[in-house]
Amino acid sequence: MSVENKIKIKSWARRAGAVLLTVLANMTASSTSMRVRLT
């Protein structure tokens, strides 16, 4: 493993983590809004 590959993997993992966090936040927000609508 070269240093460049490690840096690329780190940046890619960070980007994927950010996307996952935003998707999770959107899912929780939509689920809470749906709960509010149901009640």
HTML snippet that shows the backbone in 3Dmol.js (N, CA, C, O; Angstrom):
<script src="https://3Dmol.org/build/3Dmol-min.js"></script>
<div id="view" style="width:600px;height:400px;position:relative"></div>
<script>
const pdb = `
ATOM      1  N   MET A   1       0.848  -1.199   0.000  1.00  0.00           N
ATOM      2  CA  MET A   1       0.000   0.000   0.000  1.00  0.00           C
ATOM      3  C   MET A   1       0.884   1.249   0.000  1.00  0.00           C
ATOM      4  O   MET A   1       1.721   1.428   0.885  1.00  0.00           O
ATOM      5  N   SER A   2       0.694   2.087  -0.975  1.00  0.00           N
ATOM      6  CA  SER A   2       1.463   3.328  -1.020  1.00  0.00           C
ATOM      7  C   SER A   2       0.756   4.405  -0.197  1.00  0.00           C
ATOM      8  O   SER A   2      -0.413   4.269   0.164  1.00  0.00           O
ATOM      9  N   VAL A   3       1.484   5.460   0.085  1.00  0.00           N
ATOM     10  CA  VAL A   3       0.890   6.541   0.887  1.00  0.00           C
ATOM     11  C   VAL A   3      -0.264   7.188   0.129  1.00  0.00           C
ATOM     12  O   VAL A   3      -1.276   7.557   0.726  1.00  0.00           O
ATOM     13  N   GLU A   4      -0.110   7.325  -1.187  1.00  0.00           N
ATOM     14  CA  GLU A   4      -1.185   7.952  -1.973  1.00  0.00           C
ATOM     15  C   GLU A   4      -2.471   7.150  -1.863  1.00  0.00           C
ATOM     16  O   GLU A   4      -3.548   7.722  -1.694  1.00  0.00           O
ATOM     17  N   ASN A   5      -2.367   5.822  -1.959  1.00  0.00           N
ATOM     18  CA  ASN A   5      -3.570   5.000  -1.854  1.00  0.00           C
ATOM     19  C   ASN A   5      -4.213   5.164  -0.489  1.00  0.00           C
ATOM     20  O   ASN A   5      -5.437   5.239  -0.384  1.00  0.00           O
ATOM     21  N   LYS A   6      -3.394   5.221   0.564  1.00  0.00           N
ATOM     22  CA  LYS A   6      -3.961   5.387   1.906  1.00  0.00           C
ATOM     23  C   LYS A   6      -4.704   6.709   2.016  1.00  0.00           C
ATOM     24  O   LYS A   6      -5.795   6.771   2.583  1.00  0.00           O
ATOM     25  N   ILE A   7      -4.107   7.771   1.469  1.00  0.00           N
ATOM     26  CA  ILE A   7      -4.765   9.083   1.535  1.00  0.00           C
ATOM     27  C   ILE A   7      -6.060   9.048   0.732  1.00  0.00           C
ATOM     28  O   ILE A   7      -7.076   9.592   1.164  1.00  0.00           O
ATOM     29  N   LYS A   8      -6.027   8.410  -0.435  1.00  0.00           N
ATOM     30  CA  LYS A   8      -7.252   8.330  -1.247  1.00  0.00           C
ATOM     31  C   LYS A   8      -8.340   7.583  -0.489  1.00  0.00           C
ATOM     32  O   LYS A   8      -9.491   8.018  -0.458  1.00  0.00           O
ATOM     33  N   ILE A   9      -7.975   6.458   0.123  1.00  0.00           N
ATOM     34  CA  ILE A   9      -8.978   5.664   0.852  1.00  0.00           C
ATOM     35  C   ILE A   9      -9.526   6.469   2.025  1.00  0.00           C
ATOM     36  O   ILE A   9     -10.720   6.422   2.319  1.00  0.00           O
ATOM     37  N   LYS A  10      -8.635   7.213   2.696  1.00  0.00           N
ATOM     38  CA  LYS A  10      -9.104   7.999   3.846  1.00  0.00           C
ATOM     39  C   LYS A  10     -10.101   9.059   3.400  1.00  0.00           C
ATOM     40  O   LYS A  10     -11.156   9.217   4.014  1.00  0.00           O
ATOM     41  N   SER A  11      -9.771   9.793   2.322  1.00  0.00           N
ATOM     42  CA  SER A  11     -10.682  10.838   1.846  1.00  0.00           C
ATOM     43  C   SER A  11     -11.989  10.220   1.355  1.00  0.00           C
ATOM     44  O   SER A  11     -13.064  10.772   1.588  1.00  0.00           O
ATOM     45  N   TRP A  12     -11.899   9.073   0.674  1.00  0.00           N
ATOM     46  CA  TRP A  12     -13.123   8.423   0.184  1.00  0.00           C
ATOM     47  C   TRP A  12     -13.982   7.966   1.350  1.00  0.00           C
ATOM     48  O   TRP A  12     -15.202   8.125   1.325  1.00  0.00           O
ATOM     49  N   ALA A  13     -13.347   7.396   2.380  1.00  0.00           N
ATOM     50  CA  ALA A  13     -14.108   6.934   3.546  1.00  0.00           C
ATOM     51  C   ALA A  13     -14.757   8.116   4.248  1.00  0.00           C
ATOM     52  O   ALA A  13     -15.899   8.023   4.699  1.00  0.00           O
ATOM     53  N   ARG A  14     -14.035   9.229   4.342  1.00  0.00           N
ATOM     54  CA  ARG A  14     -14.620  10.403   4.998  1.00  0.00           C
ATOM     55  C   ARG A  14     -15.822  10.893   4.215  1.00  0.00           C
ATOM     56  O   ARG A  14     -16.845  11.248   4.800  1.00  0.00           O
ATOM     57  N   ARG A  15     -15.703  10.915   2.871  1.00  0.00           N
ATOM     58  CA  ARG A  15     -16.825  11.366   2.042  1.00  0.00           C
ATOM     59  C   ARG A  15     -18.010  10.420   2.206  1.00  0.00           C
ATOM     60  O   ARG A  15     -19.147  10.866   2.353  1.00  0.00           O
ATOM     61  N   ALA A  16     -17.743   9.105   2.181  1.00  0.00           N
ATOM     62  CA  ALA A  16     -18.827   8.133   2.328  1.00  0.00           C
ATOM     63  C   ALA A  16     -19.478   8.275   3.699  1.00  0.00           C
ATOM     64  O   ALA A  16     -20.698   8.161   3.820  1.00  0.00           O
ATOM     65  N   GLY A  17     -18.674   8.522   4.733  1.00  0.00           N
ATOM     66  CA  GLY A  17     -19.235   8.699   6.075  1.00  0.00           C
ATOM     67  C   GLY A  17     -20.138   9.923   6.133  1.00  0.00           C
ATOM     68  O   GLY A  17     -21.201   9.881   6.751  1.00  0.00           O
ATOM     69  N   ALA A  18     -19.723  11.008   5.495  1.00  0.00           N
ATOM     70  CA  ALA A  18     -20.546  12.213   5.498  1.00  0.00           C
ATOM     71  C   ALA A  18     -21.866  11.953   4.784  1.00  0.00           C
ATOM     72  O   ALA A  18     -22.921  12.384   5.247  1.00  0.00           O
ATOM     73  N   VAL A  19     -21.808  11.246   3.653  1.00  0.00           N
ATOM     74  CA  VAL A  19     -23.045  10.937   2.920  1.00  0.00           C
ATOM     75  C   VAL A  19     -23.957  10.070   3.779  1.00  0.00           C
ATOM     76  O   VAL A  19     -25.166  10.294   3.837  1.00  0.00           O
ATOM     77  N   LEU A  20     -23.367   9.071   4.450  1.00  0.00           N
ATOM     78  CA  LEU A  20     -24.184   8.200   5.302  1.00  0.00           C
ATOM     79  C   LEU A  20     -24.825   9.005   6.420  1.00  0.00           C
ATOM     80  O   LEU A  20     -25.992   8.790   6.746  1.00  0.00           O
ATOM     81  N   LEU A  21     -24.075   9.933   7.012  1.00  0.00           N
ATOM     82  CA  LEU A  21     -24.626  10.740   8.103  1.00  0.00           C
ATOM     83  C   LEU A  21     -25.791  11.589   7.602  1.00  0.00           C
ATOM     84  O   LEU A  21     -26.816  11.687   8.277  1.00  0.00           O
ATOM     85  N   THR A  22     -25.648  12.205   6.423  1.00  0.00           N
ATOM     86  CA  THR A  22     -26.731  13.031   5.905  1.00  0.00           C
ATOM     87  C   THR A  22     -27.960  12.181   5.595  1.00  0.00           C
ATOM     88  O   THR A  22     -29.088  12.593   5.866  1.00  0.00           O
ATOM     89  N   VAL A  23     -27.741  10.992   5.025  1.00  0.00           N
ATOM     90  CA  VAL A  23     -28.877  10.107   4.722  1.00  0.00           C
ATOM     91  C   VAL A  23     -29.569   9.696   6.015  1.00  0.00           C
ATOM     92  O   VAL A  23     -30.798   9.692   6.089  1.00  0.00           O
ATOM     93  N   LEU A  24     -28.783   9.349   7.036  1.00  0.00           N
ATOM     94  CA  LEU A  24     -29.386   8.960   8.316  1.00  0.00           C
ATOM     95  C   LEU A  24     -30.162  10.131   8.909  1.00  0.00           C
ATOM     96  O   LEU A  24     -31.259   9.942   9.433  1.00  0.00           O
ATOM     97  N   ALA A  25     -29.606  11.335   8.832  1.00  0.00           N
ATOM     98  CA  ALA A  25     -30.300  12.505   9.378  1.00  0.00           C
ATOM     99  C   ALA A  25     -31.605  12.740   8.629  1.00  0.00           C
ATOM    100  O   ALA A  25     -32.630  13.033   9.245  1.00  0.00           O
ATOM    101  N   ASN A  26     -31.575  12.613   7.294  1.00  0.00           N
ATOM    102  CA  ASN A  26     -32.798  12.797   6.513  1.00  0.00           C
ATOM    103  C   ASN A  26     -33.834  11.733   6.873  1.00  0.00           C
ATOM    104  O   ASN A  26     -35.021  12.038   6.990  1.00  0.00           O
ATOM    105  N   MET A  27     -33.388  10.485   7.048  1.00  0.00           N
ATOM    106  CA  MET A  27     -34.327   9.414   7.382  1.00  0.00           C
ATOM    107  C   MET A  27     -34.960   9.665   8.745  1.00  0.00           C
ATOM    108  O   MET A  27     -36.171   9.507   8.899  1.00  0.00           O
ATOM    109  N   THR A  28     -34.165  10.052   9.733  1.00  0.00           N
ATOM    110  CA  THR A  28     -34.716  10.298  11.066  1.00  0.00           C
ATOM    111  C   THR A  28     -35.666  11.495  11.030  1.00  0.00           C
ATOM    112  O   THR A  28     -36.713  11.472  11.677  1.00  0.00           O
ATOM    113  N   ALA A  29     -35.311  12.534  10.283  1.00  0.00           N
ATOM    114  CA  ALA A  29     -36.181  13.708  10.201  1.00  0.00           C
ATOM    115  C   ALA A  29     -37.503  13.341   9.543  1.00  0.00           C
ATOM    116  O   ALA A  29     -38.563  13.751  10.017  1.00  0.00           O
ATOM    117  N   SER A  30     -37.457  12.573   8.454  1.00  0.00           N
ATOM    118  CA  SER A  30     -38.692  12.199   7.762  1.00  0.00           C
ATOM    119  C   SER A  30     -39.530  11.283   8.645  1.00  0.00           C
ATOM    120  O   SER A  30     -40.755  11.403   8.660  1.00  0.00           O
ATOM    121  N   SER A  31     -38.898  10.371   9.380  1.00  0.00           N
ATOM    122  CA  SER A  31     -39.659   9.457  10.235  1.00  0.00           C
ATOM    123  C   SER A  31     -40.320  10.237  11.366  1.00  0.00           C
ATOM    124  O   SER A  31     -41.467   9.957  11.713  1.00  0.00           O
ATOM    125  N   THR A  32     -39.619  11.212  11.949  1.00  0.00           N
ATOM    126  CA  THR A  32     -40.219  11.990  13.028  1.00  0.00           C
ATOM    127  C   THR A  32     -41.369  12.830  12.488  1.00  0.00           C
ATOM    128  O   THR A  32     -42.402  12.945  13.148  1.00  0.00           O
ATOM    129  N   SER A  33     -41.215  13.421  11.296  1.00  0.00           N
ATOM    130  CA  SER A  33     -42.303  14.214  10.725  1.00  0.00           C
ATOM    131  C   SER A  33     -43.498  13.316  10.425  1.00  0.00           C
ATOM    132  O   SER A  33     -44.642  13.729  10.614  1.00  0.00           O
ATOM    133  N   MET A  34     -43.247  12.088   9.958  1.00  0.00           N
ATOM    134  CA  MET A  34     -44.355  11.172   9.692  1.00  0.00           C
ATOM    135  C   MET A  34     -45.058  10.823  10.999  1.00  0.00           C
ATOM    136  O   MET A  34     -46.285  10.738  11.033  1.00  0.00           O
ATOM    137  N   ARG A  35     -44.302  10.619  12.071  1.00  0.00           N
ATOM    138  CA  ARG A  35     -44.919  10.330  13.362  1.00  0.00           C
ATOM    139  C   ARG A  35     -45.784  11.502  13.804  1.00  0.00           C
ATOM    140  O   ARG A  35     -46.880  11.311  14.330  1.00  0.00           O
ATOM    141  N   VAL A  36     -45.287  12.711  13.588  1.00  0.00           N
ATOM    142  CA  VAL A  36     -46.071  13.885  13.990  1.00  0.00           C
ATOM    143  C   VAL A  36     -47.361  13.935  13.180  1.00  0.00           C
ATOM    144  O   VAL A  36     -48.414  14.282  13.714  1.00  0.00           O
ATOM    145  N   ARG A  37     -47.288  13.590  11.898  1.00  0.00           N
ATOM    146  CA  ARG A  37     -48.493  13.619  11.067  1.00  0.00           C
ATOM    147  C   ARG A  37     -49.482  12.551  11.527  1.00  0.00           C
ATOM    148  O   ARG A  37     -50.690  12.784  11.549  1.00  0.00           O
ATOM    149  N   LEU A  38     -48.956  11.364  11.898  1.00  0.00           N
ATOM    150  CA  LEU A  38     -49.855  10.271  12.288  1.00  0.00           C
ATOM    151  C   LEU A  38     -50.600  10.606  13.572  1.00  0.00           C
ATOM    152  O   LEU A  38     -51.777  10.276  13.716  1.00  0.00           O
ATOM    153  N   THR A  39     -49.908  11.270  14.514  1.00  0.00           N
ATOM    154  CA  THR A  39     -50.570  11.546  15.794  1.00  0.00           C
ATOM    155  C   THR A  39     -51.490  12.738  15.682  1.00  0.00           C
ATOM    156  O   THR A  39     -52.131  13.117  16.662  1.00  0.00           O
TER     157      THR A  39
END
`;
const viewer = $3Dmol.createViewer("view");
viewer.addModel(pdb, "pdb");
viewer.setStyle({}, {cartoon: {color: "spectrum"}});
viewer.zoomTo();
viewer.render();
</script>
